[in-house]
Amino acid sequence: MLKLYHEPISFNSRRVWIALLEKKLDFELIELKLDGDQFQPDFVALNPFHLIPVLVDDSFRVIESLAILDYLEAKYPTPAMLPTDPQNLAIVRMVEMVITNEFAPAISPLFMQMLGVASDESTLEEARQRLATGLSFLENLLGDYSYYGGEQLSLADIFAGTVVSVLHYFDVSLDNYPLLSAWCERLEQRPAWVETAPSARDVAASISRMKAGIAEGK
Ligand SMILES: N[C@@H](CCC(=O)N[C@@H](CS)C(=O)NCC(=O)O)C(=O)O
């Protein structure tokens, strides 16, 4: 049986959780509390970088959400979430890499600020600007399509949707991006997205645990 190690408010693990649900696979969810569970020896043996998500498929372990999604797609190809024609495949990969290389580092100082670790204003402004550039890029790339890479949900939608849909936590609005706003609404209506949406209680509990972890120097 597939096992997913996750944390309810992590978009990195939510994207794997959504892919498992969208593909209608059986799996077991194992929740970690990120104020220390990730440093337990059993977990570090699975991921020496002490990061969720980790997927375990019998004796095979996969880390890194991008690699996990590719593994699931190759092993469970129905419904197909990776286009095969060159342009649509390139679109999916562009979106995944822009989220990884542009959005994730820009969100990091905004997230730390939310946890009470102050960043200087120029770092925060640079992060907001980087997100604005990223959002404009995604808006233009989506164009008239319903999903990235075509009319069917793709890995890029899962990868980017789990990030773009939570930007409001960091006071980043989608008001200037009508196509992305409509795309987010489309995604958020899907049962897998409804099922995995973190509750306000989960968010508050995770944030206070992470704040406590920072205060204890973990
Ligand atoms: N590039 C990784 C990022 C994973 C990641 O940053 N996970 C965070 C939660 S969102 C984590 O486990 N943090 C725990 C720690 O830093 O000790 C992926 O895509 O899987």
The ligand as an ORCA input file, in Angstrom:
! r2SCAN-3c Opt
* xyz 0 1
  N      11.530     20.561     -2.661
  C      10.775     19.831     -1.645
  C      10.370     20.810     -0.559
  C       9.803     20.093      0.658
  C       9.649     21.039      1.855
  O      10.145     22.182      1.858
  N       8.964     20.553      2.917
  C       8.804     21.345      4.125
  C       7.333     21.544      4.433
  S       6.546     22.526      3.198
  C       9.366     20.558      5.327
  O       9.234     19.364      5.375
  N      10.028     21.235      6.281
  C      10.574     20.611      7.448
  C      11.972     21.047      7.783
  O      12.477     21.982      7.114
  O      12.585     20.486      8.700
  C       9.573     19.144     -2.319
  O       9.063     19.686     -3.318
  O       9.173     18.054     -1.879
*
